[in-house]
Amino acid sequence: MILLLAPLQTVQAEAPPAQPPLRAQYDWGYAGADGEGKGTLSVLLEPASGRLVLEIHGLGERLVLLSGDRAAGYRVQIPRRDIDATAPTLERLPLPFLPQLGNVEGLYRLLTLGEGKGVKVTKKDAKGPVKLRYAGEDDRRREVMVWLSRGRWELPVIPIPSAN
C-alpha cells in the first residue's frame, strides 16, 4: 500500500478590514464639580496611523486641542487649566472629558460602537451611536457627566475591488 501525501497548505486568516478614517462633530454637554457647559466637539481620527485631531469648543472659545499620531506622540492643550502636555500615548495625557480609552482605537470604538467604561448609548441609528452619555471621574477624581449628540458624521465608503 502506497500513501500519497499532499503537501501541507497553511491557511492564512484574513486580516480584519482596516478601520476607515472618521470625521465627526458632536454637540456636548458637561456637568461636574467645577460647573456646567456645552459646545461642540470635532474629531478627525485615522486608526491605521493613530492620527488624531480633537477640538472642544464652548463659550465661543477653544477649550481643548488634542493632536498627534502613534509615531510622534500626542499633545493636549487646555488653556483654562494651563495644561500643555505631550506623551507617547493618549493614556498618559490628562483628559478630563473622556473615559479612559487608552488609544485612538479606543476612541474609535467609543464613537462608532459606543464602547467604553461608564459609557451608555441612549440613541443609535444604522451608522452607530447618535447620543451617548458618560458618567465617571475627571482627572481630579471628581464625578462628571458628559453627553454627546452626533451632528456631522463622515465615514468614507471604501470601494470593494471587483472580482474581474
C-alpha positions in Angstrom: 0.0 0.0 0.0 1.4 3.4 -1.0 0.1 6.5 0.6 0.4 9.7 -1.3 0.7 12.7 1.0 -0.3 16.1 -0.4 1.9 19.0 0.7 0.7 20.8 3.7 -1.1 24.0 2.9 -1.2 26.7 5.5 -4.4 28.5 5.9 -3.9 32.2 6.4 -6.5 34.0 8.4 -7.8 37.1 6.6 -6.7 40.3 8.2 -9.5 42.3 9.7 -10.7 45.1 7.5 -8.8 48.3 8.1 -10.9 50.9 10.0 -11.5 53.8 7.8 -10.8 57.4 8.9 -13.6 59.1 10.8 -14.6 62.8 10.8 -17.4 63.7 13.1 -18.8 66.6 15.0 -20.9 66.4 18.2 -22.8 68.7 20.5 -21.7 68.1 24.0 -22.9 68.9 27.5 -20.9 68.7 30.7 -21.8 68.7 34.4 -19.2 68.3 37.1 -17.9 69.8 40.4 -16.3 72.7 38.5 -19.5 73.7 36.8 -21.6 73.0 33.6 -21.1 73.7 30.0 -22.0 72.9 26.4 -20.5 73.3 23.0 -19.1 71.3 20.1 -16.6 68.5 19.8 -14.9 68.0 16.4 -12.8 64.9 15.7 -10.7 63.5 12.9 -9.1 60.2 13.6 -7.3 57.6 11.5 -6.9 54.3 13.3 -4.3 52.9 10.9 -1.8 55.6 11.8 -3.1 56.6 15.2 -3.5 60.2 13.9 -5.9 62.2 15.9 -7.1 65.8 15.9 -9.8 66.6 18.5 -11.1 70.1 19.4 -13.6 71.0 22.0 -15.2 74.4 21.7 -17.5 76.1 24.2 -18.5 79.6 25.2 -17.0 81.0 21.9 -13.5 79.7 22.6 -11.4 76.6 22.1 -11.3 74.7 25.4 -9.2 71.7 24.4 -7.0 70.8 21.5 -5.7 67.2 21.3 -3.5 66.2 18.3 -0.8 63.8 17.2 -0.2 60.3 16.0 1.2 57.0 17.1 4.7 57.7 15.7 5.3 61.2 17.1 3.1 61.1 20.2 0.2 63.3 21.3 -0.2 66.8 22.7 -3.1 68.2 24.7 -3.6 71.9 25.3 -6.2 73.0 27.9 -5.7 76.8 28.2 -8.1 77.3 31.1 -6.1 74.9 33.2 -2.7 76.0 32.0 -2.1 72.5 30.6 0.2 71.9 27.7 1.3 68.3 27.9 2.8 65.8 25.5 3.0 62.0 25.8 3.7 59.0 23.6 0.2 57.6 24.2 -3.2 59.0 24.9 -3.5 57.2 28.2 -0.6 59.2 29.6 -2.4 62.6 29.0 -4.7 64.4 31.4 -8.0 64.1 29.5 -10.7 65.2 32.0 -13.5 65.0 29.4 -13.2 61.4 28.2 -13.3 57.9 29.8 -10.0 56.0 29.9 -9.7 54.9 26.3 -6.0 54.1 26.2 -5.5 54.8 22.5 -7.0 56.1 19.2 -8.6 52.7 18.6 -10.5 53.0 21.9 -11.8 56.4 20.9 -12.8 55.0 17.5 -14.8 52.2 19.3 -16.4 54.8 21.6 -17.6 56.8 18.7 -18.6 54.0 16.3 -19.8 51.4 18.7 -20.5 53.2 22.0 -17.9 51.1 23.9 -16.1 52.5 26.9 -16.2 52.3 30.7 -19.0 54.4 32.0 -20.5 55.0 28.5 -24.1 54.3 27.7 -25.6 54.7 24.2 -29.1 56.3 24.6 -29.9 56.5 20.9 -28.5 54.8 17.8 -29.1 54.5 14.0 -27.7 52.5 11.2 -24.4 54.4 11.4 -23.9 53.8 15.1 -24.4 55.8 18.3 -26.2 59.1 17.9 -26.4 60.0 21.6 -24.0 58.9 24.3 -23.7 59.5 27.9 -20.5 59.1 30.0 -20.6 59.1 33.8 -17.2 58.8 35.5 -14.5 60.8 37.2 -12.3 63.6 35.9 -8.5 63.7 36.3 -9.1 65.1 39.9 -11.3 62.1 40.8 -14.5 64.2 40.9 -17.7 62.9 39.4 -18.6 64.2 35.9 -21.3 63.6 33.4 -20.8 64.2 29.7 -23.4 64.0 26.9 -22.6 63.7 23.2 -25.1 64.1 20.4 -23.8 63.3 16.9 -24.2 66.0 14.3 -22.0 65.7 11.3 -20.6 62.2 10.5 -18.3 61.2 7.7 -17.1 57.7 7.4 -15.8 57.3 3.9 -17.1 54.5 1.7 -14.2 52.2 0.7 -14.8 50.6 -2.7 -14.7 46.8 -2.8 -12.4 45.6 -5.5 -14.2 43.8 -8.3 -13.5 40.1 -9.0 -12.6 40.8 -12.6 
